[in-house]
Amino acid sequence: MANKADVSRLLRYVLADVGLPGDPVRESMRIWAHSSVERLRFPGRASVIFKYADAPFDREHLVLRLAARHGLPVPHVQAARTEAGVLAMLMDDLGKPVREANDYDGACAAARLHRLDGAGWLARVNTGWLATMPHRIGLRLNRLGLPGVVAGPVRALEGAAASRAAGAQLPPFGLCHSQYHPTSLHIGERGWHLLDFARAFNGPGLLDIASWHGTLNAPNPARTLGLIESYVEAGGHRQALAARGGIDAASWALGWHRVWVADWLTQQIERGWADRADDIWTSAITRHLTEAATLLHA
């Protein structure tokens, strides 16, 4: 975890890189132990956004610059530095949103995003990677001393994963956001911009579409199908509607996204970012994998 001294030093460096004063007024916008976003104000100058993050979130500046080169609306990265697994970057301040993003906005932005091929240095989530994900989750739970938490769903998913992962590389396949929610789409006076590419990867765009409605509520394949249809109408690849892994596209997307989220939750516990005995975490992992097993007909 980055300490305050490291962050303050990196902030001075990136401010100097763009010729800004080293004593801005710092306004916290979003704070997490491993990532934070601030608005920096300077007398007589435009404000900028300062974001810092620990690894594995320390390559976001590269993804934003890649997206910008391909014409995707994202915040302009004015300066960025990485040091010992910590990223510090300055971005244009897009101002306050004029409204919240709706499902149609999400479908249109995703259709633009998934035209990008991605980059070779990003993780590649393909058929083989998905097929082995339930097994990796099971191994991680064993290492954490939690083998019995979700033994049933893990075994079911391990048995079905090879067949259900089929079709992962059907279009749309390329740059994926990974945390694609309405809060990741800023709609302001200058139009829309996609934010928060800290966990971007190369993979099936359907995982982004499944991410849009979140996982707090029970999965709704009919609603996700409607979003996929809007996505295709907005210019997304028509094969987004194709069945894969022997099941319909919406169930496939929702099921694998649930597995993806459970995988990330177990990674955070293993990194020491969460209490492995915390009932909230273990119940969330159980719920996500149980829902995944149902959606994927495991």
DRENKOL-716728 format. One line per 10 residues: number of its first residue (from 1); their letters; for each residue x, y, z of N, C-alpha, C, O. Coordinates in steps of 0.2 Angstrom, whole numbers, plus 5000, padded with zeros to 4 digits. Layout:
// DRENKOL-716728
NUM = a = X Y Z X Y Z X Y Z X Y Z | ...
This chain:
// DRENKOL-716728
1 = mankadvsrl = 5004 4994 5000 5000 5000 5000 5004 5006 5000 5009 5007 5004 | 5003 5011 4996 5007 5017 4995 5006 5021 5002 5000 5022 5004 | 5011 5024 5004 5011 5028 5010 5010 5035 5008 5011 5037 5002 | 5008 5040 5012 5007 5047 5011 5013 5050 5008 5012 5055 5004 | 5019 5049 5011 5025 5052 5009 5026 5050 5001 5028 5055 4998 | 5025 5044 5000 5027 5042 4993 5022 5045 4988 5024 5048 4983 | 5015 5046 4990 5010 5049 4986 5012 5056 4985 5011 5059 4979 | 5014 5060 4990 5015 5067 4990 5021 5068 4986 5021 5073 4982 | 5026 5064 4986 5032 5065 4982 5030 5064 4974 5032 5068 4970 | 5027 5058 4973 5024 5057 4966 5020 5063 4963 5020 5065 4958
11 = lryvladvgl = 5016 5066 4968 5012 5071 4966 5016 5077 4964 5015 5081 4959 | 5021 5079 4968 5026 5084 4966 5029 5083 4959 5030 5088 4955 | 5031 5077 4958 5034 5075 4951 5029 5077 4946 5031 5080 4941 | 5023 5074 4946 5019 5075 4940 5016 5082 4939 5015 5084 4934 | 5016 5086 4945 5014 5093 4944 5020 5096 4941 5019 5101 4936 | 5026 5095 4943 5032 5098 4939 5032 5096 4932 5034 5100 4928 | 5030 5090 4930 5030 5088 4923 5026 5092 4919 5028 5093 4913 | 5021 5095 4921 5016 5099 4917 5016 5106 4919 5012 5110 4917 | 5021 5108 4924 5022 5115 4925 5017 5118 4930 5015 5124 4930 | 5014 5114 4934 5009 5117 4939 5012 5118 4946 5017 5114 4947
21 = pgdpvresmr = 5009 5122 4949 5012 5124 4956 5012 5117 4961 5007 5113 4960 | 5016 5117 4965 5016 5111 4970 5012 5111 4976 5013 5107 4980 | 5008 5116 4976 5004 5117 4983 4997 5118 4981 4994 5123 4983 | 4993 5113 4977 4986 5114 4976 4982 5113 4982 4984 5110 4987 | 4976 5115 4981 4971 5113 4986 4968 5106 4984 4966 5105 4978 | 4969 5101 4988 4967 5094 4987 4960 5093 4990 4959 5093 4996 | 4955 5091 4985 4948 5089 4987 4947 5082 4986 4948 5080 4980 | 4946 5078 4991 4945 5071 4990 4938 5069 4986 4933 5072 4988 | 4939 5065 4981 4932 5063 4978 4931 5056 4979 4925 5054 4980 | 4935 5052 4979 4934 5045 4980 4940 5042 4984 4946 5042 4981
31 = iwahssverl = 4939 5038 4989 4945 5036 4993 4944 5028 4994 4939 5026 4997 | 4949 5025 4993 4950 5018 4995 4957 5016 4997 4961 5020 4995 | 4958 5011 5001 4965 5010 5003 4970 5009 4998 4976 5011 4999 | 4968 5007 4992 4973 5005 4987 4972 5010 4980 4976 5009 4975 | 4968 5015 4981 4967 5019 4975 4963 5025 4978 4959 5025 4982 | 4964 5031 4975 4961 5037 4977 4961 5042 4972 4965 5042 4967 | 4955 5046 4971 4955 5051 4966 4953 5058 4970 4949 5058 4974 | 4957 5063 4968 4956 5070 4971 4956 5075 4965 4958 5074 4959 | 4952 5080 4967 4952 5086 4962 4957 5091 4965 4957 5093 4971 | 4962 5094 4961 4967 5098 4963 4965 5105 4960 4964 5106 4954
41 = rfpgrasvif = 4965 5110 4964 4963 5117 4962 4969 5122 4963 4973 5121 4968 | 4969 5126 4958 4975 5131 4958 4972 5138 4957 4968 5139 4952 | 4974 5143 4961 4972 5150 4959 4973 5152 4952 4979 5152 4950 | 4968 5154 4949 4968 5157 4942 4970 5152 4937 4971 5153 4931 | 4969 5145 4938 4970 5140 4933 4965 5135 4934 4961 5134 4938 | 4964 5131 4928 4959 5125 4928 4961 5120 4933 4967 5119 4934 | 4956 5117 4936 4958 5111 4940 4959 5105 4936 4958 5105 4931 | 4963 5100 4940 4964 5094 4937 4963 5088 4941 4961 5090 4947 | 4962 5082 4939 4961 5077 4943 4967 5073 4944 4971 5072 4940 | 4969 5071 4950 4974 5067 4952 4972 5060 4955 4968 5060 4959
51 = kyadapfdre = 4975 5055 4952 4973 5048 4954 4979 5045 4956 4984 5045 4952 | 4979 5041 4961 4985 5037 4963 4982 5030 4965 4977 5029 4967 | 4986 5025 4963 4984 5018 4964 4990 5013 4965 4995 5014 4962 | 4989 5008 4969 4994 5003 4970 4993 4997 4964 4988 4997 4961 | 4998 4994 4963 4998 4988 4959 4992 4983 4962 4992 4982 4968 | 4988 4980 4957 4989 4979 4950 4986 4985 4946 4984 4984 4940 | 4984 4990 4949 4980 4996 4946 4985 5001 4943 4983 5006 4941 | 4991 4999 4942 4996 5004 4941 4998 5005 4933 5003 5008 4931 | 4994 5002 4929 4995 5003 4922 4989 5007 4918 4988 5007 4912 | 4985 5010 4922 4979 5013 4919 4980 5018 4914 4977 5019 4909
61 = hlvlrlaarh = 4986 5022 4916 4988 5027 4911 4989 5025 4904 4988 5028 4899 | 4992 5019 4904 4994 5016 4897 4987 5014 4894 4987 5015 4887 | 4982 5012 4897 4976 5010 4894 4972 5016 4892 4970 5016 4886 | 4972 5021 4896 4969 5028 4894 4972 5031 4888 4969 5033 4883 | 4979 5030 4887 4982 5033 4881 4981 5029 4875 4980 5032 4870 | 4981 5022 4876 4979 5018 4871 4972 5020 4868 4971 5020 4862 | 4967 5020 4872 4960 5022 4870 4960 5028 4867 4957 5029 4862 | 4964 5033 4869 4963 5040 4866 4966 5040 4859 4964 5043 4855 | 4972 5036 4858 4974 5035 4852 4970 5033 4847 4970 5034 4841 | 4965 5029 4849 4960 5026 4845 4953 5029 4844 4948 5027 4842
71 = glpvphvqaa = 4953 5035 4847 4948 5040 4847 4942 5038 4852 4937 5041 4851 | 4943 5034 4857 4938 5033 4862 4938 5039 4867 4943 5041 4869 | 4932 5042 4868 4932 5047 4873 4934 5045 4880 4930 5041 4883 | 4940 5047 4882 4942 5046 4889 4946 5052 4892 4947 5056 4888 | 4947 5053 4898 4950 5058 4901 4957 5059 4898 4961 5054 4898 | 4959 5065 4896 4966 5066 4894 4971 5065 4900 4971 5068 4905 | 4976 5061 4899 4981 5060 4904 4987 5065 4903 4990 5065 4898 | 4987 5070 4907 4992 5075 4906 4999 5073 4908 5004 5075 4905 | 5000 5069 4914 5006 5066 4916 5005 5060 4920 5000 5059 4923 | 5010 5056 4920 5009 5050 4924 5016 5047 4926 5021 5048 4922
81 = rteagvlaml = 5017 5045 4932 5023 5042 4934 5022 5035 4938 5017 5035 4942 | 5026 5030 4938 5025 5024 4942 5032 5023 4946 5037 5025 4943 | 5031 5021 4952 5037 5020 4956 5035 5015 4961 5030 5015 4965 | 5039 5009 4961 5038 5004 4966 5031 5001 4967 5028 5001 4972 | 5028 5000 4961 5021 4998 4961 5015 5003 4962 5010 5001 4964 | 5017 5009 4962 5012 5015 4963 5012 5019 4957 5017 5021 4954 | 5005 5020 4955 5004 5025 4949 5002 5031 4952 4997 5032 4956 | 5004 5037 4949 5002 5044 4950 5000 5047 4944 5005 5047 4940 | 4994 5049 4942 4993 5053 4936 4988 5058 4937 4984 5059 4941 | 4990 5063 4932 4985 5069 4932 4981 5069 4925 4984 5067 4920
91 = mddlgkpvre = 4975 5070 4926 4970 5070 4920 4966 5076 4920 4965 5080 4925 | 4963 5078 4914 4959 5083 4913 4953 5082 4918 4951 5077 4919 | 4951 5088 4921 4945 5088 4925 4938 5089 4920 4938 5094 4917 | 4934 5084 4920 4928 5084 4916 4923 5087 4919 4917 5088 4916 | 4923 5090 4925 4918 5093 4929 4913 5088 4931 4913 5082 4931 | 4907 5091 4934 4902 5087 4937 4898 5084 4931 4896 5088 4926 | 4895 5078 4932 4891 5075 4927 4884 5079 4926 4882 5082 4931 | 4881 5080 4920 4875 5083 4920 4869 5079 4921 4864 5081 4922 | 4871 5072 4921 4865 5067 4922 4869 5060 4923 4875 5060 4921 | 4865 5056 4926 4868 5049 4926 4867 5045 4920 4862 5047 4916
101 = andydgacaa = 4871 5041 4918 4871 5037 4912 4865 5031 4913 4864 5029 4918 | 4862 5030 4907 4857 5025 4907 4859 5019 4903 4864 5019 4900 | 4854 5015 4902 4856 5008 4899 4858 5010 4892 4862 5007 4889 | 4854 5014 4888 4856 5016 4881 4863 5019 4881 4867 5017 4876 | 4864 5023 4885 4871 5026 4885 4876 5021 4886 4882 5021 4883 | 4875 5016 4891 4880 5011 4892 4881 5006 4886 4886 5004 4884 | 4875 5005 4882 4876 5001 4876 4880 5004 4871 4884 5001 4867 | 4878 5011 4870 4882 5015 4865 4889 5015 4866 4894 5014 4862 | 4891 5017 4872 4898 5017 4874 4902 5011 4873 4908 5011 4871 | 4899 5005 4875 4902 4999 4875 4903 4997 4868 4908 4994 4866
111 = arlhrldgag = 4898 4999 4863 4899 4997 4856 4905 5001 4853 4909 4998 4849 | 4907 5007 4856 4913 5010 4854 4919 5007 4857 4924 5006 4853 | 4918 5006 4863 4924 5003 4867 4927 4996 4863 4933 4995 4863 | 4922 4992 4862 4924 4985 4859 4926 4985 4852 4927 4980 4850 | 4927 4991 4849 4930 4991 4842 4937 4991 4843 4941 4990 4838 | 4940 4992 4849 4947 4992 4850 4950 4985 4851 4947 4981 4854 | 4955 4984 4848 4958 4977 4848 4962 4976 4855 4963 4970 4856 | 4963 4981 4859 4967 4980 4865 4974 4980 4864 4977 4983 4859 | 4978 4977 4869 4986 4978 4868 4989 4971 4871 4986 4968 4875 | 4994 4969 4868 4998 4963 4870 5000 4963 4877 5001 4957 4879
121 = wlarvntgwl = 5001 4968 4880 5003 4968 4887 4997 4968 4892 4999 4967 4898 | 4991 4968 4890 4986 4967 4894 4984 4959 4895 4986 4955 4891 | 4981 4957 4901 4979 4950 4902 4974 4948 4896 4970 4952 4894 | 4975 4942 4894 4970 4940 4889 4966 4934 4892 4968 4929 4894 | 4959 4936 4892 4954 4932 4895 4951 4928 4889 4946 4930 4887 | 4954 4922 4888 4951 4918 4882 4947 4912 4885 4946 4911 4890 | 4946 4907 4880 4942 4901 4882 4946 4897 4887 4943 4895 4892 | 4952 4896 4886 4956 4892 4891 4956 4896 4898 4956 4892 4903 | 4957 4902 4898 4957 4906 4904 4951 4905 4908 4951 4904 4914 | 4945 4906 4905 4939 4905 4908 4938 4898 4911 4936 4897 4916
131 = atmphriglr = 4940 4893 4906 4939 4886 4908 4942 4884 4914 4940 4880 4918 | 4948 4887 4916 4952 4886 4922 4951 4890 4928 4953 4889 4933 | 4946 4895 4927 4945 4900 4932 4942 4897 4939 4944 4898 4944 | 4937 4892 4938 4934 4889 4944 4939 4885 4948 4939 4885 4954 | 4944 4882 4944 4949 4878 4948 4953 4882 4951 4955 4881 4957 | 4955 4888 4948 4960 4893 4952 4956 4896 4958 4960 4897 4963 | 4950 4897 4958 4946 4899 4964 4947 4894 4969 4948 4896 4975 | 4945 4888 4967 4946 4882 4972 4952 4882 4976 4953 4881 4982 | 4958 4882 4972 4964 4882 4974 4966 4888 4979 4969 4887 4985 | 4963 4893 4977 4964 4899 4982 4961 4899 4988 4963 4900 4993
141 = lnrlglpgvv = 4955 4896 4988 4951 4895 4994 4954 4890 4999 4954 4891 5005 | 4957 4885 4996 4961 4880 5000 4967 4883 5003 4968 4882 5009 | 4970 4887 4999 4976 4891 5002 4974 4895 5008 4978 4896 5013 | 4968 4898 5007 4965 4903 5013 4962 4899 5018 4960 4902 5023 | 4962 4892 5018 4959 4889 5023 4951 4889 5023 4948 4888 5028 | 4948 4890 5017 4941 4891 5016 4938 4886 5011 4934 4888 5007 | 4941 4880 5011 4939 4875 5006 4931 4873 5006 4928 4872 5001 | 4928 4874 5012 4921 4872 5012 4916 4877 5011 4910 4876 5011 | 4919 4883 5010 4914 4889 5009 4909 4888 5003 4903 4889 5004 | 4912 4886 4998 4908 4885 4991 4910 4879 4988 4910 4879 4982
151 = agpvralega = 4911 4874 4992 4914 4868 4989 4909 4865 4983 4911 4863 4978 | 4902 4865 4984 4898 4863 4980 4898 4866 4973 4899 4863 4968 | 4897 4873 4973 4897 4877 4967 4903 4877 4963 4904 4876 4957 | 4909 4877 4967 4916 4876 4964 4916 4870 4960 4918 4870 4954 | 4914 4864 4963 4915 4857 4960 4910 4857 4954 4912 4855 4948 | 4904 4860 4954 4900 4860 4949 4902 4864 4943 4902 4862 4937 | 4905 4870 4944 4908 4874 4939 4914 4871 4936 4915 4872 4930 | 4918 4868 4940 4924 4865 4937 4922 4859 4932 4925 4859 4927 | 4917 4856 4934 4915 4850 4929 4912 4853 4923 4912 4850 4918 | 4909 4859 4923 4906 4862 4917 4910 4867 4913 4908 4869 4908
161 = aasraagaql = 4915 4869 4916 4919 4875 4914 4921 4874 4907 4921 4879 4903 | 4924 4868 4905 4927 4867 4899 4922 4868 4893 4923 4871 4888 | 4916 4865 4894 4911 4866 4889 4908 4873 4889 4906 4876 4883 | 4906 4876 4895 4903 4882 4895 4907 4888 4893 4905 4893 4891 | 4914 4887 4893 4919 4893 4891 4919 4893 4884 4922 4898 4881 | 4916 4888 4880 4917 4889 4873 4913 4895 4870 4908 4897 4873 | 4916 4898 4865 4914 4904 4862 4916 4910 4865 4914 4916 4863 | 4921 4910 4870 4923 4916 4873 4927 4921 4868 4926 4927 4869 | 4929 4918 4863 4933 4922 4858 4929 4924 4852 4931 4927 4847 | 4922 4923 4852 4918 4926 4847 4918 4933 4848 4918 4936 4854
171 = ppfglchsqy = 4916 4937 4843 4916 4944 4843 4909 4946 4848 4905 4942 4847 | 4910 4951 4852 4915 4956 4852 4921 4953 4857 4919 4951 4862 | 4927 4953 4854 4933 4951 4858 4938 4956 4857 4940 4958 4852 | 4941 4959 4863 4946 4965 4862 4946 4968 4869 4946 4965 4874 | 4947 4975 4869 4948 4978 4875 4942 4978 4879 4937 4980 4877 | 4942 4976 4885 4937 4976 4890 4938 4981 4896 4944 4981 4898 | 4933 4984 4898 4934 4989 4904 4935 4985 4910 4939 4987 4914 | 4931 4980 4912 4931 4976 4918 4927 4978 4924 4925 4974 4928 | 4926 4985 4924 4922 4988 4930 4917 4992 4927 4916 4998 4929 | 4913 4989 4922 4909 4993 4918 4902 4994 4921 4898 4990 4921
181 = hptslhiger = 4901 5000 4924 4895 5002 4928 4893 5009 4925 4897 5013 4922 | 4887 5011 4927 4885 5018 4925 4890 5023 4928 4890 5029 4925 | 4893 5022 4934 4897 5027 4937 4904 5027 4933 4908 5032 4934 | 4905 5023 4928 4911 5023 4924 4910 5027 4918 4915 5028 4914 | 4904 5029 4917 4903 5033 4911 4901 5040 4913 4895 5041 4916 | 4905 5045 4912 4904 5052 4914 4900 5056 4908 4903 5056 4902 | 4895 5058 4909 4891 5062 4904 4891 5069 4907 4887 5071 4911 | 4895 5073 4903 4895 5080 4905 4894 5085 4900 4891 5083 4894 | 4896 5091 4901 4895 5097 4896 4899 5095 4889 4897 5098 4884 | 4904 5091 4890 4908 5090 4884 4907 5083 4881 4911 5080 4877
191 = gwhlldfara = 4901 5080 4882 4899 5074 4880 4901 5068 4885 4901 5070 4891 | 4901 5062 4882 4903 5057 4887 4910 5055 4887 4913 5055 4881 | 4912 5052 4892 4919 5049 4893 4919 5043 4897 4915 5043 4902 | 4923 5038 4895 4924 5032 4899 4929 5033 4905 4935 5036 4903 | 4928 5031 4911 4933 5032 4916 4935 5025 4919 4932 5020 4917 | 4940 5025 4923 4942 5019 4927 4943 5013 4924 4940 5008 4924 | 4949 5013 4920 4951 5007 4916 4957 5003 4920 4961 5000 4917 | 4956 5004 4927 4962 5001 4931 4962 4993 4930 4968 4991 4931 | 4957 4990 4929 4957 4983 4928 4956 4980 4921 4953 4975 4920 | 4957 4984 4916 4956 4983 4909 4960 4976 4907 4965 4975 4910
201 = fngpglldia = 4957 4973 4902 4960 4967 4900 4957 4966 4893 4953 4969 4890 | 4960 4961 4889 4958 4959 4883 4954 4953 4884 4956 4948 4887 | 4948 4953 4881 4943 4947 4882 4936 4948 4879 4935 4953 4875 | 4931 4944 4881 4925 4945 4878 4921 4951 4881 4920 4952 4887 | 4919 4955 4876 4915 4961 4878 4909 4960 4882 4906 4964 4885 | 4906 4954 4881 4900 4952 4885 4901 4952 4892 4896 4954 4896 | 4907 4952 4895 4908 4952 4902 4907 4960 4904 4904 4961 4909 | 4908 4964 4900 4907 4971 4901 4899 4973 4902 4897 4976 4906 | 4896 4970 4897 4889 4971 4896 4885 4968 4903 4881 4971 4905 | 4888 4962 4905 4885 4959 4911 4887 4963 4917 4883 4962 4922
211 = swhgtlnapn = 4892 4966 4917 4894 4970 4923 4890 4977 4924 4889 4979 4929 | 4887 4979 4919 4883 4986 4919 4878 4986 4924 4878 4991 4928 | 4874 4981 4925 4869 4981 4931 4871 4979 4937 4867 4979 4942 | 4878 4977 4938 4880 4976 4945 4878 4969 4947 4875 4965 4943 | 4880 4967 4953 4879 4960 4956 4875 4960 4962 4875 4955 4966 | 4873 4966 4964 4869 4967 4971 4862 4963 4971 4860 4960 4975 | 4859 4964 4965 4853 4960 4964 4854 4954 4960 4859 4952 4957 | 4848 4950 4960 4848 4943 4957 4849 4944 4949 4847 4949 4947 | 4853 4940 4946 4854 4941 4939 4848 4941 4935 4843 4937 4937 | 4847 4945 4930 4841 4945 4926 4843 4945 4918 4844 4949 4915
221 = partlglies = 4843 4938 4916 4845 4937 4909 4841 4941 4904 4843 4943 4899 | 4834 4942 4905 4830 4946 4901 4832 4953 4900 4832 4956 4895 | 4834 4956 4906 4836 4963 4906 4843 4964 4902 4844 4968 4898 | 4847 4959 4903 4854 4959 4900 4853 4958 4893 4857 4961 4889 | 4849 4953 4891 4847 4952 4883 4845 4959 4880 4847 4960 4875 | 4841 4963 4884 4839 4969 4881 4845 4974 4880 4845 4977 4875 | 4849 4974 4885 4855 4978 4884 4860 4975 4878 4862 4980 4875 | 4860 4969 4877 4864 4966 4872 4861 4968 4865 4864 4970 4860 | 4854 4968 4865 4851 4970 4859 4852 4978 4857 4853 4980 4851 | 4852 4982 4862 4853 4989 4862 4860 4990 4859 4862 4994 4855
231 = yveagghrqa = 4865 4986 4862 4872 4986 4860 4873 4985 4853 4876 4989 4849 | 4869 4980 4850 4870 4978 4843 4867 4984 4839 4870 4986 4834 | 4861 4986 4841 4858 4992 4837 4862 4998 4837 4862 5002 4832 | 4867 4999 4842 4871 5005 4843 4877 5004 4839 4882 5008 4839 | 4878 4998 4835 4884 4997 4831 4889 4991 4834 4894 4990 4831 | 4887 4988 4840 4891 4983 4842 4890 4977 4838 4886 4976 4834 | 4895 4972 4838 4895 4966 4834 4889 4962 4835 4887 4961 4840 | 4886 4960 4829 4880 4956 4829 4881 4949 4833 4876 4947 4835 | 4887 4947 4833 4888 4940 4836 4887 4941 4843 4888 4935 4847 | 4887 4947 4846 4886 4947 4853 4879 4944 4855 4879 4941 4861
241 = laarggidaa = 4875 4943 4851 4868 4939 4852 4869 4932 4851 4864 4928 4853 | 4874 4929 4849 4875 4922 4847 4876 4918 4853 4879 4920 4858 | 4873 4912 4853 4874 4907 4859 4881 4905 4859 4884 4905 4854 | 4883 4904 4865 4890 4901 4866 4890 4897 4872 4886 4897 4877 | 4895 4892 4872 4895 4887 4877 4889 4883 4878 4887 4880 4883 | 4885 4883 4873 4878 4879 4873 4873 4882 4877 4867 4879 4878 | 4873 4889 4878 4868 4892 4881 4867 4899 4878 4872 4901 4874 | 4862 4903 4880 4861 4909 4877 4866 4915 4879 4869 4914 4884 | 4867 4920 4875 4872 4925 4876 4871 4928 4883 4876 4929 4887 | 4865 4930 4885 4864 4934 4891 4866 4929 4897 4869 4932 4902
251 = swalgwhrvw = 4864 4923 4897 4865 4919 4903 4873 4917 4903 4876 4917 4909 | 4876 4916 4897 4883 4915 4897 4887 4921 4900 4891 4920 4904 | 4885 4927 4898 4888 4933 4900 4888 4934 4908 4892 4935 4911 | 4881 4933 4910 4880 4934 4917 4884 4929 4922 4886 4930 4927 | 4884 4923 4919 4887 4917 4923 4894 4918 4924 4897 4918 4929 | 4897 4920 4918 4905 4920 4918 4907 4927 4922 4912 4927 4925 | 4902 4932 4921 4904 4938 4925 4904 4937 4933 4908 4939 4937 | 4899 4932 4935 4899 4931 4942 4905 4927 4944 4908 4928 4950 | 4907 4922 4940 4914 4919 4942 4919 4924 4942 4924 4923 4946 | 4919 4928 4937 4925 4934 4937 4925 4938 4943 4930 4939 4946
261 = vadwltqqie = 4919 4940 4946 4919 4944 4952 4921 4939 4958 4925 4942 4962 | 4919 4933 4958 4921 4929 4964 4929 4928 4964 4932 4928 4969 | 4931 4927 4958 4939 4927 4957 4942 4933 4960 4947 4932 4963 | 4939 4939 4958 4943 4945 4961 4942 4945 4968 4946 4948 4972 | 4936 4943 4971 4935 4944 4978 4940 4939 4982 4943 4941 4987 | 4941 4933 4979 4946 4929 4983 4953 4931 4982 4957 4930 4986 | 4955 4935 4976 4961 4938 4975 4963 4943 4981 4968 4943 4984 | 4957 4947 4982 4958 4952 4987 4959 4949 4994 4963 4952 4998 | 4956 4944 4996 4957 4941 5002 4964 4938 5002 4968 4939 5007 | 4967 4935 4997 4974 4932 4997 4979 4938 4997 4984 4937 5000
271 = rgwadraddi = 4977 4944 4995 4982 4949 4995 4982 4953 5002 4986 4957 5003 | 4977 4951 5006 4977 4954 5013 4973 4960 5013 4973 4964 5017 | 4969 4961 5008 4965 4967 5007 4958 4966 5010 4954 4971 5011 | 4957 4960 5013 4950 4959 5016 4951 4954 5021 4956 4950 5021 | 4947 4953 5026 4947 4948 5031 4944 4942 5029 4938 4942 5027 | 4948 4937 5028 4945 4930 5025 4940 4927 5029 4936 4923 5026 | 4939 4929 5035 4934 4926 5040 4928 4931 5040 4923 4929 5043 | 4928 4936 5036 4923 4941 5036 4917 4938 5033 4917 4936 5027 | 4911 4937 5036 4905 4934 5033 4903 4938 5027 4900 4934 5023 | 4904 4944 5027 4901 4948 5021 4905 4945 5015 4902 4944 5009
281 = wtsaitrhlt = 4912 4944 5015 4916 4942 5010 4914 4935 5008 4913 4933 5002 | 4914 4931 5013 4913 4924 5011 4906 4922 5008 4905 4918 5004 | 4901 4926 5011 4894 4925 5008 4893 4928 5001 4890 4925 4997 | 4897 4933 5000 4897 4936 4993 4900 4931 4988 4897 4930 4983 | 4905 4928 4990 4909 4923 4986 4904 4917 4984 4903 4915 4979 | 4901 4915 4990 4896 4909 4989 4890 4911 4985 4888 4907 4980 | 4887 4917 4986 4882 4919 4982 4883 4920 4974 4880 4917 4970 | 4889 4923 4973 4891 4924 4966 4892 4917 4962 4890 4916 4957 | 4896 4912 4966 4897 4906 4963 4891 4902 4962 4890 4898 4957 | 4886 4902 4967 4880 4899 4966 4876 4901 4961 4873 4897 4957
291 = eaatllha = 4875 4908 4960 4872 4911 4954 4875 4909 4948 4872 4907 4943 | 4882 4909 4947 4885 4907 4941 4884 4900 4939 4882 4898 4933 | 4884 4895 4944 4882 4888 4943 4875 4887 4940 4874 4883 4935 | 4870 4891 4942 4864 4891 4940 4863 4894 4932 4861 4891 4928 | 4866 4899 4931 4866 4903 4925 4870 4899 4920 4868 4898 4914 | 4875 4895 4921 4879 4891 4917 4877 4884 4916 4880 4880 4913 | 4871 4882 4920 4869 4876 4920 4874 4871 4922 4875 4865 4919 | 4878 4872 4927 4883 4868 4929 4881 4862 4933 4885 4858 4936
